[in-house]
Amino acid sequence: MVTEKVKRELEMLKRHLIILKYVVENEPIGILKLAEETGIPSHKVRYSLRVLEQEGLIAASAPGAVTTERTETFLEDLDFAIDQLQEMTKGLKEVTIER
């Protein structure tokens, strides 16, 4: 279904944010500890860490993932970005399809 892809993307975004939260609060932190603390399987933690690293929000270090200088700016803008997503989803209900 068309909406399933969006649903999966939102679930993945939530997972990335959960992983970022744990890195911010517990840095440095490794994959196994993140998986244990969050209950997220280690292969999904590894993927989320890779995405967050590609976005420049975390960096790998010998003892585990750490935040970067970009993390704080991202977190400051996060509420606004989520509000925008909520507005977009509200707008979906405005599209009425007559049957």
C-alpha positions in Angstrom: 0.0 0.0 0.0 1.2 3.5 -0.7 1.0 4.6 2.9 3.1 1.7 4.2 6.4 3.1 2.8 5.8 6.4 4.7 4.9 4.4 7.8 8.2 2.5 7.5 10.2 5.7 7.0 8.6 7.3 10.1 9.3 4.2 12.2 12.9 4.3 11.0 13.2 8.0 11.8 11.9 7.3 15.3 14.5 4.5 15.7 17.3 6.9 14.5 16.1 9.5 17.0 16.1 6.9 19.9 19.6 5.9 19.0 20.7 9.5 18.9 19.1 10.2 22.3 21.1 7.4 23.8 24.3 8.6 22.2 23.7 12.1 23.5 22.9 10.9 27.0 25.6 8.2 27.3 28.4 9.0 24.9 30.6 7.2 24.2 28.4 4.2 23.7 28.9 1.1 21.6 26.5 -1.0 19.4 26.0 -3.8 22.0 25.2 -1.4 24.8 22.8 0.6 22.6 21.0 -2.6 21.6 20.8 -3.7 25.2 19.6 -0.4 26.5 17.0 0.3 23.7 15.9 -3.3 22.9 16.6 -2.6 19.2 18.4 -5.4 17.4 22.1 -4.8 16.9 21.9 -4.9 13.1 19.3 -2.1 13.2 21.4 -0.1 15.7 24.3 -0.5 13.4 22.3 0.9 10.4 21.0 3.8 12.5 24.5 4.7 13.6 25.7 4.6 10.0 22.8 7.0 8.9 23.5 9.3 11.9 27.2 9.3 11.0 26.5 10.1 7.4 24.4 13.0 8.5 27.3 14.3 10.6 25.3 13.9 13.9 27.6 11.4 15.5 31.1 10.1 15.0 32.7 6.8 15.6 35.4 6.6 18.3 37.3 3.7 19.8 35.1 3.5 22.9 31.9 4.1 20.9 29.7 6.6 19.2 30.0 10.3 20.2 28.1 13.4 19.2 29.6 16.1 16.9 29.4 19.8 16.7 26.3 19.5 14.4 24.3 17.5 17.0 23.3 20.5 19.1 22.0 22.5 16.1 20.0 19.5 14.9 18.5 19.0 18.3 17.6 22.7 18.5 15.7 22.5 15.2 14.1 19.1 15.8 10.9 20.3 17.4 10.3 22.6 14.4 11.0 19.8 11.9 8.6 17.5 13.8 5.9 20.2 13.8 6.3 20.6 10.0 5.9 16.8 9.6 2.7 16.9 11.7 1.3 19.8 9.6 2.0 17.8 6.4 0.2 14.8 7.7 -2.8 17.0 8.8 -2.8 18.3 5.2 -3.4 14.8 4.0 -6.9 14.7 5.5 -7.7 17.8 3.4 -7.5 15.8 0.3 -10.9 14.4 -0.1 -11.7 11.7 -2.7 -15.3 11.3 -3.7 -16.5 7.7 -4.0 
